[in-house]
Amino acid sequence: MSLRDPGGVLLVACYELGHQPLSLASPLAMLRARGFRPAVVDASLDAVDDDVLRAARLVAIATPMHTALRVGVGVAERARAVNPAAHICFYGLYAHLNADYLLREWADSLISGEYEEALCGLAAALDRGDSQPPPGVRTREQSAAPVLRRVPLSVPARDALPPLDRYAWLDDGQGHVVKAGYVEATRGCLHTCNHCPITPVYGGRFFAVPRDVVLADIRAQVAAGARHITFGDPDFLNGPKHSLMLARALHSEFPEVTFDATIKVEHIIERHDLFAELGALGCSFVVSAVESLSPRVLERLGKGHTRADVSAALGILRDARIPMRPTFVAFTPWTTADDFMEMLRFVAEEGLAGAVDAVQYPLRLLIPPGSPIATLDDAPAWLTELDEPNFSWGWRHPDPRMDALQAALWEHVARIAPGQPGETTFVEVAAIASERLGLPGVPPPARSRRPIPHLTEAWFC
């Protein structure tokens, strides 16, 4: 069977925060343009059928995040069992971070960074029977750094993917839901936060996706029923002129379609003059990686902002009538019991309880292989061992109460019923924390003055 036969290439997505996977749609379009006819499966929704695995000569598994890699290894294990001759390639951020283990245990090759062209080159080389992998492809015999150069991109092909109604929807905070699409205006990131998995791969570089490619992708998703678009860039204002042009074009063509974006605290402050316009253009909410309010934790994470900056950013967004949905790394080796309770007080006083997804409260710092966190000067005091099968370094908090609290909160939020109000969750979390840590409780949360839109899939990693 030729790789150019239907299903000769199999593209597998594993989990992408509940949105329709761009990691399938983008390479699918480029492979088709080169004469391949891939099969595609989103393993977060559907089982990967054994017959589909048997038909594939190249099984390419997208691993943009930790959860995706955990699922992807299961796919690779099954592929090896039913089709030992298939070439298995992992592509994406976590392929690079876990390269040694993957190549030793599961993978024939890996691609990271701007992966599409290298993946097409790999398919062509395998189809020709070449023994030498193309540039950008790492194997057991050939090293290859992440692809960090601008590559030509096609308009993503979404026709073979599961429909949008099987993915996250936008809830406007008043019970009305609409289908949501997903695009990226830029890839990589200008910043180098120590805990971010993008840092070891892109090293402070980012690439703008061509405006016509993004807009054509938006049009296709609106035609499929999307009435909200997530800009999934690591930071929407890495390229502010480019992103603002896209937001204007989206609103001009589809004034009824709203959007959300992820923006750093420091960019909210630096580009404060943009937010009144972004609100008028349909920005429903902004996700911002607050992570912590502790000066020590923020310094260790390399976040580049302070608690005062967070308050200032909240004020800027409120003036623009754009809610912030903050994310936190609630448990780190440096987070004290007082730090955790102070985070809860801040959430209560700022009226953010309805804007914080329950999963944020027990989130524990993930330290993948290659992370700068593992090389910090104080790491020997709390770092344990590299757990390769779980794709992360282990660490132990110097205060045993913090590890116990994190486990208790994780167990608690896992049982929360879908749709429970954020304020109710906050009260429950605060009570558990106060009891476990033996510290005074926090005041009841202030209610938000306006509805807080959100996607129906909670943020995770």
N, C-alpha and C positions, 0 to 999 in steps of 0.2 A: 504493500500500500504506500502511495506517495503522500508526503506531507501536504501536497496541494489538493488531495482528495477531501471531500467533506469530512470534517472531524479528525483529519490527520494531525491538526494542531488543536489542543484543548486548552482553553484559558479558564482558570478557576479563580474566582474571588472568594474571600472567606469571611470578611466582616469589615464594614467601613462606616461605622457609627450610624447604621440604619438608613443610609442613603443608597440610591442606585449606583453601583460601583463604576466610577470613572476609570478605575484601573483595568476594567474589561473593555469599556466602550472605546477608549483611546487606542490601545493596541489592536483591537478588532478592526477598526477602520483602516489602520496602516497595513495590517497583514492582508486584508482584502484587496487593498490597492496594489499589492505585490503578487496577487494571484492565489493566495491561500484562502481557504474557506473554513475558518475555525469553528469548533463547537464552543459554547460558553456555558458555564454553570456558576451560579452564586451559591456557594456551599452554606452561607448563613441562612438561606431559605430552603434550599432543595438538596437532597442527597445526590452525590455524584455516582451515577449509575455505572455498574461494572462494565456493561457493554460499551459505554462511552469511553471508559478508561482503556479497554482492550483495543479500541479503534485508533487510539492516539499514538503517534510516534513521538510527539513532543507534548509533555504536560507542563504548562507554565502556570505557576501558582503565585498570585499577587499577595505580598506581605507588607502592606504599608504601616501596620501597627502590630502591637504585641498579641492581641487577641486573634488577629488574622493568622499570625504565624502558628499559634497553638492549634488552630483548626487546620491550617495548611499542612502541618506535619502529619496529621491524621489522613489527609487526602493522599499525601506522598506515600505513606505506609501502605495504603490500600492499592495505589497504583503499582507499587513494587510487587505486591502479592499477585495481582491479576495480569500484569503486563511487564514482566521483568526487563524486556528490551526497550521500553519507552525511555526517552531522555527526559529527566525531570529538572526543571529550572525554576528556582525561586527568584522573584523580582520585587524590588521595593526596598524601603528603608531597612526593615528588619532582616532582609536577606544579607545585607552588608554587615550589620551589627553582629550577626550570629554565623558568619561565613564559615569559620573553622568547623564548628559542630555540624552544620548542615551538610557541608561537603564530605565530612567523615561518615555521616550516618544516612543521609537521604538524597542529597542533591548531586546531579552531574554538573550543574553550572549555576551561576548566580549573576544577577544584574542589578545594579542600583544607580541612584541618581536619575538622570533623564533617560529612561530605559527603553522607550519604544523602538528607536532605530536599531539598537543593539539586539533587541528581541527579534525584530524582523531579520536582521543579519544572521542570527542563530538559526532561525527556521530555514533560511535559504541555504546555509552551510550544511545543515543536516540533510536537507533534501538533495543536495549535490553529492553527499557522502564525503564531505571534507573532513579531514581529521583535525585540522587546526581551527579552533574557535575564532570568531571574528573579534575585532576590537571592542572593548567594553564588557566582554563576557569572561567571568572568572571560572576556572575549573580547578580540579585537583593539581593539574600540571601547569596551569598558566595563571599568574596573578593578573588582576585588573582592578584599577581604582574605580570608584563611582564615576559615572559619565557626568561631567560638569561642564557642559557646553550646550549652547542652544541647538536644538535639533528640530527639523521640520515636523510639524504636527498636523494631522488631518482632523477634520471635524469628527468628534466621537460618533461611533455607530451604536445606537441604543436599541435598534429594532429587534435584536435577538435577546435582549435582557428581559428579566421579569418586569412587568408593568409597574408604574410609579405607585399604584395603589397598594402594592405589597410592601412599600417602604414607609419611612417616617412621614407624617403629615404635619402641617403647621396648625396648632391650636391657638386661636387669637386671644386666649385667656378668658373668653366669654362663652366657650362651648362650641364655637363655630370652627370647623376644621376644613382645610383645603389641601390638595396634593402639593408636595414640595419636590422641587428638582435640586440639582447640585452641579456647580461648575467651579473651576479654579481660574482666577485671573493671573495668579503667579504661582510658582513652585519653588521650593527651597525657602530660605529666610535670611534676611540681612543680619539678624541677631544670632548670638551664640550662647544662649542660656545653657548653663551647665547640665541641667537635667533633661533637656530636650533631645529626643532621638534624631532630630534633623541636624543638630550641630556636628556630630562625628561624620556625617555623610556630606553635607553641603558646606560646612565650614564658613558660614557667613555669606554665601552666595545665593542669589535667587534669579529666576528667569521669568520674564513676562510671557504669558500665553498670548499669541496674536489676537488682537481685538476681534477680527472677523471670525476666528475659530470659536471664541467664547460666545459671541452673539448668535452664531448659527446653532450652537449647542443649546443655548437658551430657547431659541425659536422652536427647535425640535421638541424640547420638553414642555413648552407652553402648548404646542400642538397636541401633545399627549395628555394634557389636562393640568399641568402644573400652574398654580396660581401664587407660588412663592418659590424663591430661589435662594439656596444657601451658597454664598461664596466661601468655599472651603479652604482658602489660602491660610497658611500658618499665620500670616498677618496681612490683612487687606490693604494696609497703608504702607507696605514695603515700597510699592510704586504708586504713590498717591495720585499722580496725574492720570496714569493708566487706569487705575481703579475708578476714579471719579468719572472719567469718560465713559466707562462701561456702565456705571450706575445711571448716568444721564441717558445713555442710549437705551438701556432697559426701560426706564420710565417713559421715555418718549414713545417707544414702540408699543409698550404694554403698560399703560398707566395704572391698570388694576392689579398688577403683579407686585408683590412686596418682596423684600429680601432681608437676609441677615448676614453678618460678617464677623470674623474674629479680628480683634484689634488690640494691640498692646496698650497698657496703661500709659506708657510714656508717649506713644503716638497719639492717643486721645488728647493729651495735653499739648503736644507740639503742634498738632493739626486741629486745634480747637475750633478754628474758623470754618472747618468743613462740615460740622455736624448739623447745623441748622439746615443746610442744603441736603445732606444725606437723609435727614428726617423727612423733608419735603418730597424727596425722591422715592420714599416708601420703605426706608429702613425700619423693620419691625423691632429689632433688638440687636445688641452687640454682645458677643461673647468676649470676655477679657480674662486673661490668665493672671488673676490677682495672686494666687498660689498661697500667700501668707501675708500677715501684717507684721511679723517679727523682723526687726532689722537683721538679726543674726541669720535667720533662715533665708531672707531675701538676698543677703550678701553671698551666702553659700551657693544659692541657686543661680546667682548672676543675673537677677531679674532686671536690674536697672531702674527700679522704682522704689518708693517708700510708702508707708501708710498714708502720709499726707497727700501723696500723689494719687492714691486710690480715691481718697475723699474728693480731691479736685476733679478727677475724671468722672466720678459719679455726678458731680455738680454740672459739668459740661454736658453730659448726656441728658440729664434731667431738663436742663434749659432747652435742649433740642427735642424734648419729649421722646427720647429713645431709651428704653429700659436697658440696663446692663444685666447680663446673666454671668456672674463671676464664676470662675473655676478655682479650685483650691487643691494644693497638695497638703492635705490636712495633717499628715503624719510623716515626719522626716526625722533623722537622727538628732536634729537640733531643736525640734519643736518641744517646748516644755509644757507641763500641765497648764500653767498660767497662760501660755501662748494660745493653747486650744480654747480655753474659756474666753479669752479676749477676742478671738475670732468670732465666737458665738455672740458675744456682746455687740460686736461691730455689725454683724448680720442683723441682729434684733433692732439696734438703734437706727440703722440706715434703711429699715424697711425692706430688706433683701430676702427675707425668709421665703417669700413666694417665688423668688427668682433663682434659688439654689436647688439644683436637683439633689434628691436624697443620696445618690451615689457619691456626691462630693464629700460628704462628712467623714466617711471612713477611708478615703483614698490614701494609699500608702505610697511613698516614693518608690518608683520603679527604676532600677539601675541596670540598664542593659549592658552587655559587653561593649567595650569601647567608650563608655560614658565618661566624661571628664570628672563626674562625681567620684568615681572609684579611685581617682588619683589625687584627691584633695589631701592636704597635709594632716588632717585629723582622721582620715579614713581608717587607719589601723585600730582605732579605738572602738569602732562599731561595725566595720565591714567583716563579714564572715567568709563565705566561699562562693565561687562562681558555680551556680546551679545551671549547667548547660541545658539539660532537658526542659527547664522552665525559663530559659532565655534571660536570666537576670542574676545579678549578684545578690546574695543574702545580706541582711543587716539586722542588727539587734539594737533596740533603743536602750540607752543607759538607765532609763527609768522604766522598770518593768510594768508599771501601771499604764504606760502609754501603749505598749504592745497589747496588753490585755484589753484596754479600751478600744483600740482599733478593731480587734477581733470581735468584740461584743457589738460594736456599731455595725460592722459588716454583716453579722448575723441578723441584726435587727432590720436594717434597711432591705435586706433580701426578702423579708416577709411583708413589706409594706404593699398594700393593695394599690393597683394602678389607679391613678386619679386622686390619690389622697392629697389634700391641700398641703402646700409647702409649709404653711404656718403650723399645721398639726405635726408634721414630721419634725420641724425645728424643736417644738416643745418636748417631743419624745427624746430626741437626741440630747438636748440640753439636760434633761432629767437624768439620763443614763450617765452622761459625762460628769455631772455634779456628784452623783452617788459614787461612781467608780474612782474619781480622783479625790474625793473628800474635800471639795472646794465649794464655796457658795454658788448658788445658781445664778442665772441671768434673768433679766426682766423679760416679760412676754414680748414677742416681736411686734413692732409697729407694722400696720398693714400698708401695702403699697397704695398710693393714691390713684393708681390707674391699672387696668388689666395688664398682665405681663404675658405676652405671646411666648410660645415655646414649641419646639419640635416634640413629637410624641415618642421619640427615642431619646432616652437620657444619655448624656455624654459619658463616654467611657474610653478606655485606651486598649 
